């Protein structure tokens, strides 16, 4: 009877919660059913958001972690934003609540550099008033500032290994599919052709996999990746970049890897200089392909097309050289009949046309400040961040820069570097093992705080000086 008396309050507490949860599930199910009639993709996105929100109720850091592999999902939602944009915006909001100011002061130089760039872009909002301009400015706020904060929270909360491992696994999956498609095409047409996957063109594939290649080659100690896994990622992703025929991605990967090889590895104290020789065939292939296309009579190949776009971008920039003609002007009909509808395939030309010389100063300042501070950091943390930022900036000299996912990943990685350093600084101050010195799973350590809380609540003398005081052996089970 006493047991039943104690059970009744518990049942009375649980039943309303179960009823409320069931009602919420019914409402969500009906809502998703209605949405699926109008848009199956939108219903899927809403379902994913609800699922992520449910998981986040248990652990808020799950959302920022998912933002990293989500950079690989470029499926459009409503035409303006991609799935990666939606997840990043949600992760940015969650990260602001999880920030709590601990160690974030070290991130201020990069934050202020991002704010400076965004401020230099404000005049174009005033001079060119159309919705796409304002939407893109808000989009870039999330891509730069939001990504830095998301990365910092991931690193400081000890989630860097999980986030970047998920990203590497996703890139390996894309890489394997890319290689298979390339081989299948070769067997059918007896020549290698560029690879295009659903929602991923060859240069997007190259940018994604180049970043994974650089991260895996750097293999910072705090990721705790084994050499076998790291080299597997490097080989699969590098081969896939070549299979996709992404010259921009290959050049970016080479630059990032060479930067990493300049500094000694913390694990061994050695520099991997053999990659300087391995880079020669890649550079030779890129130069050969570019020369052949420029010498070709085909005016529609990628080299000739880029030359035409460079010329047209300069003409558009001359319409408003100081403040630009506005962001996402290529999504409007402002230059219909005068120029092609294209996004300039060069970072500086793209920024010049959209926000002018004024904005270009802010853009270059952003990269200069980020590069300076990442290079000055302890190489254990800063090398991989500097290499990824340099890799992306190099690739953007020959391709689009403001691309969903790719424009955020470099700042997420930079934020992760600062977050991991903040985590280790706190551990050093407390005399605890650093992030790479702790076992991946240590259940014993996790139980210690619980035991201490039990001891604190118990009456004095009930537990003695330890968990099992009063007996030399733990109590019998059962």
N, C-alpha and C positions, 0 to 999 in steps of 0.2 A: 504493500500500500504506500509505503514511504517513497518507493521508486516511482510509482504512478503519480504521486503528488508532485515530485520533482519534474516528471516528464511533461505534465500538462502545461506549465508556463513555456517550456521550449516549443511544444507543438503550437501553442497560441501565437508564438513569435514567428515561427517558420511558415505557417499556413498563409498569412497575408502576403508574405514575401513571394511565396510560390504563385499565389493568385495574381499578384501584380506582374511578376515575370511572365506568366502565361498570357496575360492581357497584352503586355508589351509585344510579345512574340507574335500574337495574332494581328495586332495593328501593323507591325513591320511587314508581316507576310502579305497582308492585304495591300499595303502600300506598294510593295515590290511587284505584286501582281498587276496593279493598275499601271505602274511605270513600265513594266515589260510590254504592255500593249502598245505604248507610244514609242518606247526606245529600250531595246534589250540591253544595249551598252550602258545606258544611264542606270538601269536597274541593277546591272552587275556592279557598277561603281558604288552605288548606294549600299548594296549588300556588303561589299568589301569594307566600306567605311564603318558600317554597323559592327561588322566582325572585329575590325581593328579597335573600335571604341570599347567593345566588350573585353578584349584582351588587355587594353590599356587600363581598364578599371583595376586590374590586378597589378600591373607594372607599367608606369607611364613611359619608361624608357623603350618599350617595345616599338612605339610609333616612330621616334627618331631613328631607331635601328632599321626599320622597314623602309625609311626614306632612301637609304643607300642603294639596295637592290632595285628599288622602284625607279631609279634613274634610267634603268634599262627598258622601262615600259613607256613607249612614246605614243600609244594609242590615244587619239584625240577624244576629248569629252566636250561635246557642245561646239566643236570647231575651233575655239580660241585656246583652250588649255589642254594639256595632256594628262594622263594618269599620274605621271611623275610629278607634274606641277601640283596636282590636288594633294597627293600624299605629302609633298614637301611643305605646302602651306599648312596642312594639319600638323605636321611634325614641328614646324616653326612655332605655332601657337602653343603646342604642348611643351616645347623646350623653354619657352619664356617662363612658364610656371615652374619648370624644374631647374631653372638657372640658379636662383637664390644667391647670386653674387659670389659664391665660393671660388676664388681663383680666377674669376673672369677678367680681372684688371689686366692681365697679361695679353688679353685678346683685343684691348682697346685700340692699338695702332691700326690693326686691320679693319676694325669696325669704323673708326674715324675715316680711314681711306675710302671705304665703301660709301659712307655718308657724303664725303666730299664729291665723289663721282656722281652720285644721285642728285646732289645739289646743283652740280653744273649742268645737269639735264633738265632742270626745272624751266629755264627760259623757253625751251622748245615747246613745253606744254602750254605756255602762255601765248606764244606766237602762232602755234599750229593747233587749233582747237578742233579735234575730232576724237571720237571715242577710243579708237585703237591706240592712239598716242598715250592716253591716260592709262589704259589697261596694261600696255607694255611697261610703262614706268613702274606701276605697282608690281608687275611680274618680276622686274629686275630687282626690286627691293627684296623680294623673297629669294630670288636666285643668288643674291650676294649676301645680304645681311642675314636672312633666314638660314642660308646654308652654313654660314660661319657659326651661328648659334647652335644649330642642330649638331654639327660636327663636334663642337666643344662639349656639349652635353653627353654625346656618345662616348667621347674619350674620357671625360671626368668620371662618368659612372661605370667605367670598366667594361664598356660594350664594344670597344674598337675591334677586337678580334672577331666577335660574332658578326658585326656589320660588314666588315671588309671580306670576311670569309664568304658570306652570302653573295656579296657582289662578285667575288672571284668565281664562285660556283655558277652563277648566272652567266658570266662571260665565257666560261668554259663550255657551257651548254650552247650558247650562240656560236662559239668558235667551232665546235664539233659539227653543228648543222651547216655552217658556212663551208667547212672543208668538204663535207659530203656533197653539198650542192655543186661546188666547184669541180669535184671529181666526176660527178654525174654528167655535168655539162661537157666536160672534156671527152668523156667516153662517147657522147652523142655527136658532138660537132668537131672533135679532134683538135680543139684549141681551148685554151683557158679564157674565160670571159668574166667580167665583173659580176659579183654576187649581189642580188637584191632579195631580201627577206621581207615578209609582211611588216609594214611600218618601219623598216630599217633599210636604208640604202647603203651602198658600199662604204661611203665616207663616214656615215654614222656608226656602222659596224667597226670601222677602223679606229675611230675615236674612242669608243667604249673599250675595245680590246687593248688598245695601246695603253690606256690608263691601268688596266689590270696587269699588263706586262711589266710596266714600270714599278708598280706596287710590289708585285711578286719578286721582281729582281732585287729591289731594295731590301725586302724582307726585314723590316725593323724588328728588333728583338722583342718589343712589346706585343707584336702580333702572335708570337710563339708558333709560327708556322715551321714545319719541318722542311729541310732542304729538298726532300723528295717532292712534297706537295708544291713548294714554290717553283721548282724547275718544271714541274708538270704544267702549271699555269703559264709560265713563261713560254714554253714550247708550243702549247696548244694555241694560245692567244696570238703569238707572233706568227705562226704558220697561217692562222686564220686571217690575220691582217693582210698577208701577202696573197692568200687565196681570194680574198674579197677584192684585191687590186686597189686598195686604198693607199695611194702614194702619200697623202697627207698624214694618215695615221702612222705609216711606217716611219716617216721623217720625224714625227713627234715622239714615237717610241724610242728611236735611236738617240734623240737629244736627251730624253729623260734618263735612259740607261747610261749614257756617257756621263751625265751629271752625277749619278749615283756612284759610278766607278771612280770618280775623282777622289772621293773620300774613303778612308779605310772603314771596313765593316767593324762595328762594335763587337760582333761575335768572334772574329778572328784577328782583327787588327790589320788585315790585308786589303789590298785593292784588286778588283777583278779587272785587269787590264786587257785580257784577251778579247773583250767585247769590242775594243777599238779595231781589231782586225776583222771581227765578225760583222762590224758595221759597214765595211767597205763594199761587199756585194750588194747590200741594200741601197746604199747611196748610188752605186753605179747603175742599178736597175732603175731607180727613180729618174736619174738624169737621162738614161737611154730612152725611157718611155716618153719623157717630156720632149726631148729633142725630136723623136720620131713623129709625135703629134704636131709639133710646130712646123715640121717640114712637110706634113701631109697636105694634100689638096682638099681634104674634108673640112669645110668651115664649121661643122657642127660638133667636132670632137671637143673633149673637155678643155683642152689647152686653148684652142681658138675661141671657144665660147667664153672662157674666163677673160681673155684679152678684151673681147667686146664688152663684157660686163664691167671691167675695170674702167674702160673709156666712158661708158655711160654713167657709171657711178660718179666719176669726176665731174661730168656735165651737170648731174643732179645736185651735187654738192655746191657747185658754183651758183645755184639759185639762191642759197642762203649759207654762205661760207662760215659765218661766225656761230650761229645757233642751230643750223641744220633745218631740214624740211619736216622733221617729225618722225617719231618712232613708228615702225611697221607701215611706212608709206607704201610698201609694195603690196599691202593688202587693200589698198584704196584705189580709186580710179583717178587720182590727182594728176597722173602723168600718162593717162590713156592716150594712145595715138602718137605719143612723143618718144617714149622709151618702152622697153620690154618690162614685164612684171617679174622682177627678180630681186632676191636678197643678195647684196654684194658679198662675193666669196672671199672676203679679206676683212680682218677685224678692224683695222684702221679706217678703211674706206666705208665700212658699214657704220662705224661710229661717226665719221665725218658727215655722211649724208643724213644721219638721224639727229644728232645733237651738235654738229659743227665742231669747229676748232675748240670752242669753249669746253664742250663735253669731252673731246679727245684728250685735253689736258687732264681732266679728272680721271678718264679711263686709264691712261698711261701712269698716272700717279698711283692708282689703285694697285697696278701690277708691280710698280717699282717699290712701293712700301711693303707689299706682301713678300716680294722676293728678298728684299733687304732683311726683314725681320726673321723670315724663315731660314735664311742662310746664316744669320747670327745665332740662331738657337743651337742648343746642344745637338750635334749631329744625330744622336740617338733618336731624337724626335723630329728635327727640322728637315733632314735631308730628303725624306720621301715626300714631304709637303712641297718643298721647293721644286723637286723634280717633276711632280705632277702639274704644278702651276706652270712651269716652263714648258712642259710637254704640250699642254693645252694651248698656251700662247703661240708656240711654234706652229702647231697644226692650224690655228686660226689665221695664219698668214696666207694659207692656200685654200681656206674653206670658210664656212659660216662659223661665227662665234656664238651668237645668242641662239643656241639650240637647247630646247628643253632637255634636262638630264645632264648633258655634257657641260652646260654653262654653270651647273650647280655642283657637280662632283668635285671639281678642283677646290672649291671653297669649303666643301664638307671635309675633304681630306686635310686641308689646312687647319680647320677648326679641330679636327680629331687630334692632330699633332699637339696643339696647345692644350686640349683637354687631358690627354694622357700625361703631359708634363705636369699639369696642375694636380692630377691624381697622385703622381709619384712624389711631387713636392710635399703634399700632405702626408704621405706615408713616411717619407724621410723624417719629417718633423716629429712624427709619433714613434719613430724607431721601428716601423713595420717593414716587411719585405716589399720590394718594388713590384710593378705590374708584371714583369716577366719572371720574377723570382718566386711567384706564388703558384701552387699547383692549380690546374684547370678546375678540378673539382676537389674541394676539401670539406667534406661534410662535418668532420670533427670540429673545424673552426666555426662552422655555422651554428653548431649546437651550444657552443660556449656562452654566447650572449643569452640564450634561452635559460641555461642553467643559472646564470647569474641573476636573471630576473626572478626566477623561482626562489632562489636563496634570499633575495632582497624582500620578497613578499612574505616569506615564512617567518613565524615567531622566532625570536632570538633563542638559539640553542637547539632548535628543532632539527637543523641539518648539520650542526657543528661547523667545522671549518671547511668542509668540502661537500661534494654532491652525495657521497655515500659514507659520510662519517658515522661512526658508531659500529661499523663492521668492516673487516678487512676485505670483504668480497661484496660485489653488487648483489642486490636481492634476487631471489630465484624468479624465473619467468613463470607466469601462470599462477 
